[in-house]
Amino acid sequence: MTSIRTVVLVVIPLILASVAGCSGEPPERGFAGLAEEGQDEGFRQPAQGDRIRLPADWGAHPDYRIEWWYLTANLTTADGQPLGLQWTQFRQGLEPRSPETPAPDATLWPLQSAWMAHGAVSFDGQHWFDERFARGDIGQAGAMAAPLRVWLDHWQLTESADRTWQLSASGNGWSYDLRLTPGDAVVRHGNKGFSAKTADGQGSMYFSLTDIAIEGEVVLDGQSHSVSGPGWLDREWSSQFLRSDQRGWDWFALRLDDGGRLMLFQVGDGDDAFRSGTWIDPRGQVHSLAPDQIRLERTGYRNTGRGRVPVRWRVEVPSRSLALEIQAPSGEYWNDGLYPYWESPVSVSGSASGHGYMELTGYDRN
């Protein structure tokens, strides 16, 4: 999601300090926070009745405040070892612009948006992570729909002439160069793509490709690994995401061995947590899950260098006869950037077996 996908950045000013030499105190609401009433800054808000439009919605939405492209993958090395991988690119709008309005002249050094990218690899109990920042509208970062291209410096997802994608990124001690072959089925979450995040109807536009075949090379500390396996790509945009009283979120993307796939999340905590999800059955039929159809329980914790993290969960969807146990592997999987969050592969057992990914925000004790 991400990612809710994905990540909460605490701070437009901190991003700007990185890309524009600005400074300032961070506002209380973060990268994915909700604008206060009457302070939407002119950005559009997703609403019931909005629809996904492809291929256009693969590109950037300058009239919305936040968006991301978010890939997770459960890969296997040539000798059969599991390897998890993540790539995410975020856009933060600072000034709204109509999609029909041309981008400002790059020579004027405009500041209508800031971009951030995250890359991570998880292998054999270790976790590698890096993040990058860029100013928008000067060519350093951006997103185009047809052909698809999402980039920040040399981190790039690009569509090839044969309709496959190439993804490359590198950081401290790691790199990957991958070929992605997307499946044809686009999953629209919620109400035909509008995914509610609160009981009173705020939300995002959200769709996914849940069946991407991946192959390529991952290099870790100088050692090359040939990898292959399935990936899951989320595409999401909004102008409001978290209320000030919502601590964070827990998000899961699960692929079951019988062909079923499950996305679910909860925003906030305790009795006030808002839950939603999507069940894709083995035949490929998509079923939206309402909050009262999902039971989500933390069943085991791990003490880490940044805080106590729930690494075991029980997920139940009684209407689909699902009772699943979710388990992160041993190790620490903090994406330790400006706003640390947990991003790990997981195994699935119980009424079905499988694997997937888990993103947790709000658990960093700092």
DRENDO-921562 format. One line per 10 residues: number of its first residue (from 1); their letters; for each residue x, y, z negated of C-alpha. Coordinates in nm, 2 decimals. Example, Ala and Ser with C-alpha at 12.3 -4.5 7.8 and 13.67 -1.06 7.14 Angstrom:
! DRENDO-921562
1	AS	1.23 -0.45 -0.78 ~ 1.37 -0.11 -0.71
//
This chain:
! DRENDO-921562
1	MTSIRTVVLV	0.00 0.00 0.00 ~ 0.17 0.11 -0.06 ~ 0.42 0.11 0.06 ~ 0.03 0.16 -0.16 ~ 0.28 0.07 -0.02 ~ 0.35 0.22 -0.14 ~ 0.57 0.45 -0.38 ~ 0.48 0.75 -0.58 ~ 0.74 1.03 -0.54 ~ 0.74 1.26 -0.83
11	VIPLILASVA	0.81 1.55 -0.63 ~ 0.79 1.76 -0.33 ~ 1.04 2.00 -0.47 ~ 1.29 1.72 -0.53 ~ 1.25 1.61 -0.17 ~ 1.30 1.96 -0.05 ~ 1.61 1.99 -0.26 ~ 1.75 1.70 -0.07 ~ 1.64 1.81 0.28 ~ 1.62 2.19 0.26
21	GCSGEPPERG	1.83 2.32 -0.03 ~ 1.52 2.42 -0.23 ~ 1.47 2.37 -0.61 ~ 1.18 2.39 -0.85 ~ 1.00 2.21 -1.13 ~ 0.81 1.90 -1.02 ~ 0.44 1.92 -1.02 ~ 0.25 1.68 -1.25 ~ 0.08 1.51 -0.95 ~ 0.33 1.32 -0.74
31	FAGLAEEGQD	0.38 1.21 -0.38 ~ 0.06 1.00 -0.39 ~ -0.13 1.21 -0.64 ~ -0.48 1.35 -0.59 ~ -0.51 1.72 -0.52 ~ -0.71 1.90 -0.79 ~ -1.06 2.02 -0.69 ~ -1.04 2.32 -0.46 ~ -0.67 2.27 -0.41 ~ -0.65 2.03 -0.11
41	EGFRQPAQGD	-0.43 2.29 0.07 ~ -0.62 2.25 0.39 ~ -0.54 1.89 0.45 ~ -0.82 1.65 0.57 ~ -0.95 1.39 0.34 ~ -1.05 1.03 0.45 ~ -1.41 0.96 0.40 ~ -1.67 0.68 0.45 ~ -1.75 0.67 0.82 ~ -1.40 0.75 0.94
51	RIRLPADWGA	-1.26 0.49 1.17 ~ -0.93 0.35 1.28 ~ -0.83 0.45 1.64 ~ -0.56 0.25 1.80 ~ -0.30 0.29 1.93 ~ -0.31 0.66 1.82 ~ -0.32 0.59 1.45 ~ 0.03 0.42 1.47 ~ 0.16 0.78 1.51 ~ 0.19 1.06 1.25
61	HPDYRIEWWY	-0.12 1.25 1.11 ~ 0.00 1.61 1.05 ~ -0.35 1.70 0.92 ~ -0.32 1.46 0.63 ~ -0.09 1.50 0.33 ~ 0.06 1.15 0.28 ~ 0.12 0.85 0.50 ~ 0.34 0.54 0.53 ~ 0.45 0.25 0.75 ~ 0.54 -0.04 0.52
71	LTANLTTADG	0.68 -0.39 0.61 ~ 0.74 -0.68 0.38 ~ 0.87 -1.01 0.49 ~ 0.92 -1.36 0.34 ~ 1.21 -1.49 0.55 ~ 1.42 -1.80 0.54 ~ 1.79 -1.83 0.61 ~ 1.93 -2.10 0.85 ~ 2.01 -2.32 0.55 ~ 1.66 -2.29 0.41
81	QPLGLQWTQF	1.71 -2.03 0.14 ~ 1.43 -1.77 0.08 ~ 1.51 -1.40 0.16 ~ 1.27 -1.11 0.10 ~ 1.29 -0.79 0.29 ~ 1.12 -0.45 0.28 ~ 1.12 -0.14 0.50 ~ 0.90 0.16 0.44 ~ 0.88 0.51 0.59 ~ 0.68 0.79 0.43
91	RQGLEPRSPE	0.57 1.13 0.55 ~ 0.48 1.41 0.30 ~ 0.29 1.69 0.46 ~ 0.37 2.04 0.31 ~ 0.16 2.24 0.55 ~ -0.14 2.10 0.75 ~ -0.14 2.11 1.13 ~ -0.40 2.00 1.37 ~ -0.31 1.70 1.59 ~ -0.38 1.91 1.89
101	TPAPDATLWP	-0.14 2.18 1.78 ~ 0.21 2.15 1.93 ~ 0.49 2.09 1.68 ~ 0.68 2.40 1.58 ~ 1.00 2.50 1.76 ~ 1.28 2.29 1.60 ~ 1.53 2.58 1.64 ~ 1.32 2.77 1.39 ~ 1.40 2.50 1.12 ~ 1.04 2.45 1.03
111	LQSAWMAHGA	0.93 2.29 0.70 ~ 0.58 2.15 0.75 ~ 0.67 1.80 0.64 ~ 0.94 1.59 0.46 ~ 1.02 1.23 0.53 ~ 1.16 0.95 0.32 ~ 1.26 0.59 0.40 ~ 1.32 0.29 0.18 ~ 1.50 -0.03 0.27 ~ 1.55 -0.34 0.04
121	VSFDGQHWFD	1.67 -0.70 0.06 ~ 1.61 -0.96 -0.21 ~ 1.82 -1.28 -0.20 ~ 1.95 -1.54 -0.45 ~ 1.84 -1.34 -0.76 ~ 2.00 -1.01 -0.63 ~ 1.84 -0.70 -0.50 ~ 1.98 -0.44 -0.26 ~ 1.81 -0.10 -0.21 ~ 1.87 0.24 -0.05
131	ERFARGDIGQ	1.66 0.55 0.04 ~ 1.70 0.83 0.28 ~ 1.54 1.17 0.32 ~ 1.48 1.41 0.62 ~ 1.32 1.73 0.71 ~ 1.03 1.69 0.96 ~ 1.00 1.85 1.31 ~ 1.37 1.88 1.39 ~ 1.42 1.54 1.54 ~ 1.58 1.37 1.24
141	AGAMAAPLRV	1.27 1.17 1.15 ~ 0.93 1.11 1.29 ~ 0.67 0.87 1.43 ~ 0.52 0.82 1.78 ~ 0.23 0.59 1.87 ~ 0.28 0.47 2.23 ~ 0.53 0.33 2.26 ~ 0.57 0.28 1.89 ~ 0.87 0.45 1.74 ~ 0.92 0.53 1.37
151	WLDHWQLTES	1.27 0.66 1.27 ~ 1.47 0.84 1.01 ~ 1.83 0.88 1.13 ~ 1.96 0.54 1.23 ~ 1.68 0.35 1.05 ~ 1.44 0.28 1.33 ~ 1.14 0.07 1.43 ~ 1.10 0.08 1.81 ~ 0.87 -0.09 2.05 ~ 1.04 -0.27 2.35
161	ADRTWQLSAS	0.92 -0.31 2.70 ~ 0.80 -0.67 2.63 ~ 0.58 -0.53 2.34 ~ 0.81 -0.68 2.07 ~ 0.96 -0.44 1.81 ~ 1.31 -0.39 1.69 ~ 1.38 -0.29 1.33 ~ 1.73 -0.19 1.21 ~ 1.84 -0.03 0.89 ~ 2.15 -0.04 0.66
171	GNGWSYDLRL	2.26 0.07 0.32 ~ 2.52 0.01 0.06 ~ 2.62 -0.36 0.10 ~ 2.33 -0.46 0.33 ~ 2.20 -0.42 0.68 ~ 1.94 -0.59 0.90 ~ 1.87 -0.61 1.27 ~ 1.54 -0.78 1.34 ~ 1.31 -0.87 1.63 ~ 0.94 -0.85 1.54
181	TPGDAVVRHG	0.66 -1.01 1.74 ~ 0.32 -0.88 1.61 ~ 0.01 -1.09 1.62 ~ -0.29 -0.95 1.80 ~ -0.53 -0.92 1.51 ~ -0.55 -0.59 1.33 ~ -0.70 -0.61 0.98 ~ -0.91 -0.31 0.88 ~ -0.94 -0.29 0.50 ~ -1.24 -0.17 0.31
191	NKGFSAKTAD	-1.53 -0.03 0.52 ~ -1.39 -0.06 0.87 ~ -1.06 0.10 0.77 ~ -1.17 0.33 0.49 ~ -1.02 0.18 0.17 ~ -1.17 0.33 -0.16 ~ -0.92 0.39 -0.44 ~ -1.16 0.52 -0.70 ~ -1.52 0.44 -0.81 ~ -1.63 0.78 -0.69
201	GQGSMYFSLT	-1.51 0.73 -0.34 ~ -1.17 0.89 -0.29 ~ -0.95 0.67 -0.07 ~ -0.73 0.62 0.23 ~ -0.74 0.49 0.58 ~ -0.57 0.15 0.58 ~ -0.50 -0.12 0.83 ~ -0.25 -0.41 0.85 ~ -0.08 -0.66 1.08 ~ -0.06 -0.97 0.86
211	DIAIEGEVVL	0.09 -1.21 1.11 ~ 0.43 -1.09 1.24 ~ 0.69 -1.34 1.36 ~ 1.04 -1.21 1.26 ~ 1.39 -1.33 1.35 ~ 1.73 -1.17 1.34 ~ 2.03 -1.11 1.12 ~ 2.07 -0.98 0.77 ~ 2.42 -0.89 0.64 ~ 2.48 -0.89 0.26
221	DGQSHSVSGP	2.81 -0.79 0.12 ~ 2.98 -0.88 0.45 ~ 2.81 -1.22 0.49 ~ 2.58 -1.27 0.78 ~ 2.26 -1.47 0.75 ~ 2.04 -1.57 1.05 ~ 1.68 -1.54 0.93 ~ 1.33 -1.61 1.05 ~ 0.98 -1.61 0.90 ~ 0.65 -1.41 0.87
231	GWLDREWSSQ	0.61 -1.04 0.80 ~ 0.32 -0.81 0.69 ~ 0.30 -0.45 0.80 ~ 0.07 -0.20 0.63 ~ -0.03 0.14 0.78 ~ -0.20 0.39 0.55 ~ -0.27 0.76 0.52 ~ -0.46 0.99 0.30 ~ -0.45 1.33 0.13 ~ -0.56 1.21 -0.21
241	FLRSDQRGWD	-0.46 0.88 -0.37 ~ -0.41 0.88 -0.75 ~ -0.60 1.08 -1.00 ~ -0.40 1.24 -1.28 ~ -0.53 0.98 -1.53 ~ -0.44 0.68 -1.31 ~ -0.10 0.54 -1.43 ~ 0.00 0.37 -1.11 ~ -0.09 0.06 -0.91 ~ -0.04 -0.31 -0.87
251	WFALRLDDGG	-0.05 -0.44 -0.51 ~ -0.02 -0.79 -0.36 ~ 0.00 -0.93 -0.01 ~ -0.02 -1.31 -0.01 ~ 0.01 -1.56 0.27 ~ -0.14 -1.91 0.19 ~ -0.01 -2.23 0.34 ~ -0.36 -2.32 0.47 ~ -0.36 -2.00 0.68 ~ -0.56 -1.78 0.45
261	RLMLFQVGDG	-0.42 -1.43 0.36 ~ -0.51 -1.21 0.07 ~ -0.45 -0.84 0.00 ~ -0.56 -0.70 -0.33 ~ -0.47 -0.41 -0.55 ~ -0.57 -0.23 -0.87 ~ -0.52 0.14 -0.93 ~ -0.49 0.25 -1.29 ~ -0.50 0.02 -1.60 ~ -0.73 -0.14 -1.85
271	DDAFRSGTWI	-1.11 -0.11 -1.83 ~ -1.09 0.19 -1.60 ~ -0.87 0.01 -1.34 ~ -1.02 0.02 -0.98 ~ -0.98 -0.30 -0.78 ~ -1.03 -0.39 -0.42 ~ -0.90 -0.64 -0.17 ~ -0.94 -0.82 0.16 ~ -0.96 -1.19 0.22 ~ -0.87 -1.32 0.57
281	DPRGQVHSLA	-0.98 -1.68 0.59 ~ -0.79 -1.95 0.77 ~ -1.01 -1.90 1.08 ~ -0.91 -1.53 1.09 ~ -1.24 -1.39 0.97 ~ -1.20 -1.07 0.75 ~ -1.40 -1.03 0.43 ~ -1.38 -0.72 0.21 ~ -1.37 -0.78 -0.16 ~ -1.56 -0.55 -0.40
291	PDQIRLERTG	-1.42 -0.46 -0.74 ~ -1.64 -0.71 -0.93 ~ -1.53 -0.99 -0.70 ~ -1.16 -0.98 -0.82 ~ -1.01 -1.09 -1.15 ~ -0.65 -0.99 -1.21 ~ -0.46 -1.07 -1.53 ~ -0.10 -1.03 -1.64 ~ 0.02 -1.36 -1.78 ~ 0.40 -1.32 -1.82
301	YRNTGRGRVP	0.65 -1.04 -1.86 ~ 1.02 -0.99 -1.81 ~ 1.24 -0.74 -2.00 ~ 1.45 -0.55 -1.75 ~ 1.70 -0.27 -1.76 ~ 1.43 -0.02 -1.67 ~ 1.13 -0.16 -1.87 ~ 0.90 -0.45 -1.93 ~ 0.75 -0.58 -1.61 ~ 0.46 -0.82 -1.56
311	VRWRVEVPSR	0.62 -1.09 -1.33 ~ 0.35 -1.35 -1.36 ~ -0.02 -1.29 -1.27 ~ -0.34 -1.49 -1.24 ~ -0.57 -1.39 -0.95 ~ -0.92 -1.52 -0.92 ~ -1.17 -1.46 -0.64 ~ -1.46 -1.69 -0.74 ~ -1.66 -1.62 -0.43 ~ -1.38 -1.76 -0.22
321	SLALEIQAPS	-1.29 -2.04 -0.47 ~ -0.94 -1.89 -0.52 ~ -0.76 -1.93 -0.86 ~ -0.40 -1.84 -0.79 ~ -0.08 -1.81 -1.00 ~ 0.16 -1.54 -0.88 ~ 0.53 -1.56 -0.99 ~ 0.83 -1.33 -0.91 ~ 1.17 -1.51 -0.88 ~ 1.44 -1.46 -1.14
331	GEYWNDGLYP	1.62 -1.13 -1.12 ~ 1.54 -0.76 -1.12 ~ 1.37 -0.61 -0.82 ~ 1.37 -0.23 -0.89 ~ 1.37 0.00 -0.60 ~ 1.59 0.24 -0.80 ~ 1.53 0.57 -0.62 ~ 1.39 0.91 -0.72 ~ 1.09 0.73 -0.85 ~ 1.17 0.36 -0.94
341	YWESPVSVSG	0.92 0.09 -0.87 ~ 0.92 -0.29 -0.86 ~ 0.92 -0.46 -0.52 ~ 0.96 -0.84 -0.52 ~ 0.88 -1.15 -0.32 ~ 0.65 -1.39 -0.51 ~ 0.55 -1.75 -0.49 ~ 0.18 -1.86 -0.51 ~ 0.05 -2.18 -0.67 ~ -0.28 -2.29 -0.81
351	SASGHGYMEL	-0.58 -2.36 -0.59 ~ -0.36 -2.29 -0.29 ~ 0.02 -2.26 -0.24 ~ 0.20 -1.99 -0.05 ~ 0.42 -1.68 -0.08 ~ 0.40 -1.30 -0.05 ~ 0.50 -0.97 -0.19 ~ 0.42 -0.77 -0.50 ~ 0.46 -0.39 -0.56 ~ 0.42 -0.25 -0.91
361	TGYDRN	0.44 0.12 -1.00 ~ 0.42 0.29 -1.34 ~ 0.63 0.04 -1.54 ~ 0.96 0.23 -1.54 ~ 1.00 0.33 -1.91 ~ 1.19 0.65 -1.80
//
